[in-house]
Amino acid sequence: MKRRTWPALLFVAPAALYLAVFAIFPMLFAGWASLHRWHLLKPEHPFVGLGNFIALARDPFFRNAVGNTLLYVLLSVPLGVISSLLVAMLVSRALRGIGFFRTLYYVPAVSSQVAISMVWIWILLPGEQGLVNSCLGALNRALGRSLFPTDTNFFGEPGWAMLSLVAMSLWIGLGPRMIIFLAGLHAIPQTLYEAASLDGCNAWQRFWYVTLPQLAPTMLFVIVTTTIASFQLFTPVYMITRGGPRRTTDVVLYHIYKEAWQKFEIGMASAQSYVVFAMILIAAAVQIVMMRRGLRQEGD
């Protein structure tokens, strides 16, 4: 090994050590523990092979958690990507004071999710104590009619709880996705828009035939990262719903938390973690393949 490579290795060593201790080792340990019946308070850890995974396939509560997670992903990913793209297009214009709005949209991304959860509890409180119900009540009084209900318990009713978490996720993830789309929009050559205008394209046609194709690599990155983040929903569920009402928000990561730190079943929780890892891997791979096929067809 050349002498000049040692300084580079010294710089990489802290990051490599951190990755090994806090990522690679826990992953390998979880894989080993998933093959054992490991209770945190029992000294024996018998080897069960794939027994934990077979038990998960038969567990209706875990299947419910998987279904809730997939529902959350299917709702939050497309809505999050579309809303972030729209906001990025709005703030991409060179207007006076536009930097303030870009910063304002990004604030939730640097805020604690615990604090954000507390804010959303107040926003969606039942009755006119909550911001949303209070605004609906004011609107009813202004119209002179009771057109909108003002006593909705958004986090306490099965029909509203998951939708409320999705709305909260859109607000939290808006800033990072907006910044990525903003960078992609600024990288599009203006000559393409000028050529499209000369060909008689209107605003919608310029967006469909110029903006979207040019944003395809950026779109792929945003969709994949948003999907991965959606599978990892935990803090809002822990802070607000605790899996309720009626297990409608019992997502996989919260289910793993309960299995590990309430039931102390480390082996079963590790098996569930690997199921989540497989779900994320499959979802990301499918999205990448589909997007690449689309790009290849456009190139042909």
Buried (B, 14 or more C-beta within 10 A) or exposed (E): EEEEEEEEEEEEEEEEEEEEEEEEEEBEEBBBBBBBBBBEEEEEBEEBEEBBBEBBEEBEBBEBBBBBBBBBBEBBBEBBBEBBBEBBBBBBEEEEEEEEEBEEBBEBBEEEBEEBBEBBBEBBBBEBEBBBBBBBBEEBEEEEEEEBEBEBBBBBBEEBBBEBBBBBBBBBBBBBBBBBBBEBBEEBEEEBBEEBBEEEBEEEEBBEBBBEBBBBEBBBBBBBBBBBBBBBBBBBBBBBBEBBBEBBBBBBBBBBBBBBEEEBBBBBBBBBBBBBBEBBEEBBEEBBEEBEEBBEEEEE
